[in-house]
Amino acid sequence: MKDSHQKAAEYHDLAAHAHRAAAAQHEKGDHQTAHEHSRQALEHSRRAYELTQEAHAKSGEKTATLANPA
């Protein structure tokens, strides 16, 4: 579970970096490159969300197993 949270955090960081890069490119007037960075940020954000959901589901399974051992 800890690994899933770590991976999700890494993707959040990648998304933030891509957002900053997009903003910098927009300021320079390079809208095509900025758009690409924005697209990458969205992909990273989606992956971070997926990993967060997986980690949450795993933590729920672990909690349920501990609460109701078979």
MODELLER restraints for C-alpha pairs under 7 A, 6 or more apart:
rsr = mdl.restraints
at = mdl.atoms
rsr.add(forms.Gaussian(group=physical.xy_distance, feature=features.Distance(at['CA:1:A'], at['CA:55:A']), mean=5.57, stdev=0.5))
rsr.add(forms.Gaussian(group=physical.xy_distance, feature=features.Distance(at['CA:1:A'], at['CA:58:A']), mean=6.55, stdev=0.5))
rsr.add(forms.Gaussian(group=physical.xy_distance, feature=features.Distance(at['CA:1:A'], at['CA:59:A']), mean=6.72, stdev=0.5))
rsr.add(forms.Gaussian(group=physical.xy_distance, feature=features.Distance(at['CA:4:A'], at['CA:51:A']), mean=6.03, stdev=0.5))
rsr.add(forms.Gaussian(group=physical.xy_distance, feature=features.Distance(at['CA:4:A'], at['CA:55:A']), mean=5.43, stdev=0.5))
rsr.add(forms.Gaussian(group=physical.xy_distance, feature=features.Distance(at['CA:5:A'], at['CA:52:A']), mean=6.35, stdev=0.5))
rsr.add(forms.Gaussian(group=physical.xy_distance, feature=features.Distance(at['CA:5:A'], at['CA:55:A']), mean=6.24, stdev=0.5))
rsr.add(forms.Gaussian(group=physical.xy_distance, feature=features.Distance(at['CA:8:A'], at['CA:48:A']), mean=4.40, stdev=0.5))
rsr.add(forms.Gaussian(group=physical.xy_distance, feature=features.Distance(at['CA:8:A'], at['CA:51:A']), mean=5.29, stdev=0.5))
rsr.add(forms.Gaussian(group=physical.xy_distance, feature=features.Distance(at['CA:8:A'], at['CA:52:A']), mean=5.82, stdev=0.5))
rsr.add(forms.Gaussian(group=physical.xy_distance, feature=features.Distance(at['CA:9:A'], at['CA:48:A']), mean=6.94, stdev=0.5))
rsr.add(forms.Gaussian(group=physical.xy_distance, feature=features.Distance(at['CA:11:A'], at['CA:44:A']), mean=5.35, stdev=0.5))
rsr.add(forms.Gaussian(group=physical.xy_distance, feature=features.Distance(at['CA:11:A'], at['CA:45:A']), mean=6.59, stdev=0.5))
rsr.add(forms.Gaussian(group=physical.xy_distance, feature=features.Distance(at['CA:11:A'], at['CA:47:A']), mean=6.71, stdev=0.5))
rsr.add(forms.Gaussian(group=physical.xy_distance, feature=features.Distance(at['CA:11:A'], at['CA:48:A']), mean=5.06, stdev=0.5))
rsr.add(forms.Gaussian(group=physical.xy_distance, feature=features.Distance(at['CA:12:A'], at['CA:44:A']), mean=6.72, stdev=0.5))
rsr.add(forms.Gaussian(group=physical.xy_distance, feature=features.Distance(at['CA:12:A'], at['CA:45:A']), mean=6.02, stdev=0.5))
rsr.add(forms.Gaussian(group=physical.xy_distance, feature=features.Distance(at['CA:12:A'], at['CA:48:A']), mean=5.80, stdev=0.5))
rsr.add(forms.Gaussian(group=physical.xy_distance, feature=features.Distance(at['CA:14:A'], at['CA:44:A']), mean=6.37, stdev=0.5))
rsr.add(forms.Gaussian(group=physical.xy_distance, feature=features.Distance(at['CA:15:A'], at['CA:41:A']), mean=4.22, stdev=0.5))
rsr.add(forms.Gaussian(group=physical.xy_distance, feature=features.Distance(at['CA:15:A'], at['CA:42:A']), mean=6.92, stdev=0.5))
rsr.add(forms.Gaussian(group=physical.xy_distance, feature=features.Distance(at['CA:15:A'], at['CA:44:A']), mean=5.06, stdev=0.5))
rsr.add(forms.Gaussian(group=physical.xy_distance, feature=features.Distance(at['CA:15:A'], at['CA:45:A']), mean=5.65, stdev=0.5))
rsr.add(forms.Gaussian(group=physical.xy_distance, feature=features.Distance(at['CA:16:A'], at['CA:41:A']), mean=6.94, stdev=0.5))
rsr.add(forms.Gaussian(group=physical.xy_distance, feature=features.Distance(at['CA:18:A'], at['CA:37:A']), mean=5.26, stdev=0.5))
rsr.add(forms.Gaussian(group=physical.xy_distance, feature=features.Distance(at['CA:18:A'], at['CA:38:A']), mean=6.47, stdev=0.5))
rsr.add(forms.Gaussian(group=physical.xy_distance, feature=features.Distance(at['CA:18:A'], at['CA:40:A']), mean=6.46, stdev=0.5))
rsr.add(forms.Gaussian(group=physical.xy_distance, feature=features.Distance(at['CA:18:A'], at['CA:41:A']), mean=5.02, stdev=0.5))
rsr.add(forms.Gaussian(group=physical.xy_distance, feature=features.Distance(at['CA:19:A'], at['CA:37:A']), mean=6.65, stdev=0.5))
rsr.add(forms.Gaussian(group=physical.xy_distance, feature=features.Distance(at['CA:19:A'], at['CA:38:A']), mean=5.98, stdev=0.5))
rsr.add(forms.Gaussian(group=physical.xy_distance, feature=features.Distance(at['CA:19:A'], at['CA:41:A']), mean=5.85, stdev=0.5))
rsr.add(forms.Gaussian(group=physical.xy_distance, feature=features.Distance(at['CA:21:A'], at['CA:37:A']), mean=6.44, stdev=0.5))
rsr.add(forms.Gaussian(group=physical.xy_distance, feature=features.Distance(at['CA:22:A'], at['CA:34:A']), mean=4.14, stdev=0.5))
rsr.add(forms.Gaussian(group=physical.xy_distance, feature=features.Distance(at['CA:22:A'], at['CA:35:A']), mean=6.79, stdev=0.5))
rsr.add(forms.Gaussian(group=physical.xy_distance, feature=features.Distance(at['CA:22:A'], at['CA:37:A']), mean=5.00, stdev=0.5))
rsr.add(forms.Gaussian(group=physical.xy_distance, feature=features.Distance(at['CA:22:A'], at['CA:38:A']), mean=5.74, stdev=0.5))
rsr.add(forms.Gaussian(group=physical.xy_distance, feature=features.Distance(at['CA:23:A'], at['CA:34:A']), mean=6.79, stdev=0.5))
rsr.add(forms.Gaussian(group=physical.xy_distance, feature=features.Distance(at['CA:25:A'], at['CA:31:A']), mean=6.55, stdev=0.5))
rsr.add(forms.Gaussian(group=physical.xy_distance, feature=features.Distance(at['CA:25:A'], at['CA:33:A']), mean=6.49, stdev=0.5))
rsr.add(forms.Gaussian(group=physical.xy_distance, feature=features.Distance(at['CA:25:A'], at['CA:34:A']), mean=5.00, stdev=0.5))
rsr.add(forms.Gaussian(group=physical.xy_distance, feature=features.Distance(at['CA:26:A'], at['CA:34:A']), mean=5.64, stdev=0.5))
